[in-house]
Amino acid sequence: MFECAREHDRAVEIDGYPDRQDLDLDLLGLARETGVRISIGSDAHAATQLEFIEFGIAAARRAGILAERIINCMTADELLAWTGHLAGRRS
């Protein structure tokens, strides 16, 4: 899955919500090694749950994922260029 996402320049999500963390550190290490882009989300369903993004950030740091692979760290221009590129490919 990670290789397919990398080949198609898609991102996989680190879900910061404590009960819904699909990617453990082993899988995040594999994602890092594969070079896939990462999105970090809180999966918040209420304002008080927005703080769960910190769990996602901590997981990314523990897995050694570099900021340049995390779409949350992109500038607005970088994000627009990437999403515009994806919209043009339609795969």
C-alpha positions as CSV (number, residue, x, y, z in Angstrom):
1,M,0.0,0.0,0.0
2,F,2.8,2.4,0.9
3,E,4.6,1.8,-2.4
4,C,1.4,2.3,-4.4
5,A,0.7,5.6,-2.5
6,R,4.3,6.7,-3.2
7,E,4.1,5.8,-6.9
8,H,0.9,7.8,-7.2
9,D,2.2,10.6,-5.0
10,R,-0.6,10.2,-2.4
11,A,-0.4,10.6,1.3
12,V,-1.3,8.2,4.1
13,E,-2.7,9.5,7.4
14,I,-1.4,9.2,10.9
15,D,-4.6,9.3,12.9
16,G,-3.9,11.0,16.3
17,Y,-7.2,9.9,17.9
18,P,-6.1,7.4,20.7
19,D,-8.7,4.8,19.9
20,R,-8.2,4.9,16.1
21,Q,-4.4,4.8,15.5
22,D,-4.2,2.5,12.5
23,L,-0.5,3.0,11.9
24,D,1.7,1.7,14.7
25,L,5.4,2.5,14.9
26,D,6.4,-0.5,12.8
27,L,4.1,0.5,10.0
28,L,5.2,4.1,10.3
29,G,8.8,3.0,10.0
30,L,7.9,1.1,6.8
31,A,6.1,4.2,5.5
32,R,9.2,6.3,6.3
33,E,11.5,3.8,4.4
34,T,9.1,3.7,1.5
35,G,9.2,7.5,1.2
36,V,5.4,8.0,1.1
37,R,3.9,11.4,2.0
38,I,2.3,11.6,5.4
39,S,-0.8,13.5,6.6
40,I,-1.2,14.0,10.4
41,G,-4.8,14.3,11.6
42,S,-6.6,14.5,14.9
43,D,-9.8,12.8,13.7
44,A,-11.6,15.2,16.0
45,H,-15.3,15.1,16.3
46,A,-15.4,17.9,18.9
47,A,-13.3,20.9,19.6
48,T,-11.8,19.3,22.7
49,Q,-10.4,16.5,20.6
50,L,-8.3,18.7,18.4
51,E,-5.5,18.2,20.8
52,F,-5.2,14.6,19.6
53,I,-3.1,15.8,16.7
54,E,-0.2,15.9,19.2
55,F,-0.4,12.1,19.4
56,G,0.0,12.0,15.6
57,I,2.9,14.4,15.7
58,A,4.6,12.3,18.4
59,A,4.1,9.1,16.4
60,A,5.7,10.7,13.3
61,R,8.7,12.0,15.4
62,R,9.2,8.6,17.0
63,A,9.1,6.9,13.6
64,G,11.7,9.4,12.3
65,I,9.5,10.8,9.6
66,L,11.0,14.0,8.2
67,A,9.0,17.2,7.9
68,E,9.5,17.3,4.2
69,R,7.4,14.1,3.9
70,I,4.5,15.5,6.0
71,I,1.9,17.5,4.1
72,N,1.0,19.4,7.2
73,C,4.4,21.0,7.1
74,M,4.0,22.2,3.5
75,T,3.7,25.9,2.8
76,A,0.3,27.0,1.3
77,D,2.0,27.3,-2.1
78,E,3.6,23.9,-1.9
79,L,0.2,22.3,-0.8
80,L,-1.6,24.0,-3.7
81,A,1.0,22.9,-6.2
82,W,0.8,19.3,-4.9
83,T,-2.9,19.1,-4.9
84,G,-3.1,20.8,-8.3
85,H,-0.7,18.2,-9.7
86,L,-2.9,15.4,-8.3
87,A,-6.1,16.9,-9.7
88,G,-4.4,17.0,-13.1
89,R,-3.5,13.3,-13.0
90,R,-6.8,11.7,-12.1
91,S,-5.7,8.2,-11.4
